[in-house]
Amino acid sequence: GTSRQIPQTIIIGVRKGGTRALLEMLDIHPNIVVAATEVHFFDWDENYVKGIDWYRSLMPFSYGNQITIEKTPGYFTSPQAPERIHDMNSSIKLLLILRDPTERVISDYTQVYYNRVESHKPVQLFEDIVIKNGALNTKYKAIQRSLYDVHMEKWLKHFSLNQIHIVDGNTLIKDPLPELQKVERFLNLPSRIMSSNFYFNQTKGFYCIRSDGRERCLHESKGRPHPLVNNTVLEQLYSYFREHNAKFYRMVNHSFDWH
């Protein structure tokens, strides 16, 4: 009695915002099934041309009472994704998980840094990438990705605000349950995720998941220590994002505890 369904909900981003943690935690819910990998259907042209049946073929089997969720963090910053998703399903519900933009930039750098180290490629200090000729390098992709107002504007051209639920990534890591209960309500699902589904892992420094008699933590690549960043550089980043954050808060009628 199962079949593969096109997602009724998509986690659209943001990269290094906590999308994997959100997906894994929602997977606890009996009425949710999740796609195993990031599909990159709506942001990569070479996948989009394969068509909707190809997209559906990558989804898990589900029962009629279950919601299928896919997550690809690249969607949020993609120029094409909002219109393409709207063309597929104009009434879809979208999940967007965000964290402090400066923290997100540092986390973005950290991921690339470790990937380069593991591939034996040369690496640069964070400050040497973020500062060029004494000024903030605002062309740096990681900084561009943290301009939430710029990207949100594109989504709001195609979707109403009540179709997009914003998850506070900073809160999800510190205290997952309240954020997940908000998602349950947004998706009109019965409340099934409980505090007993989480336990704090002292070694990793974040919450892990307990469900179906199993315990699991996020991959070791998650929660890596960030480099210590020069305070002057931090202040430059905070200052640059301040106006963008204020604009974003006005757009979504909600403030966050960001620098």
Disulfide bonds with the S-S distance in Angstrom:
Cys208-Cys217 1.88
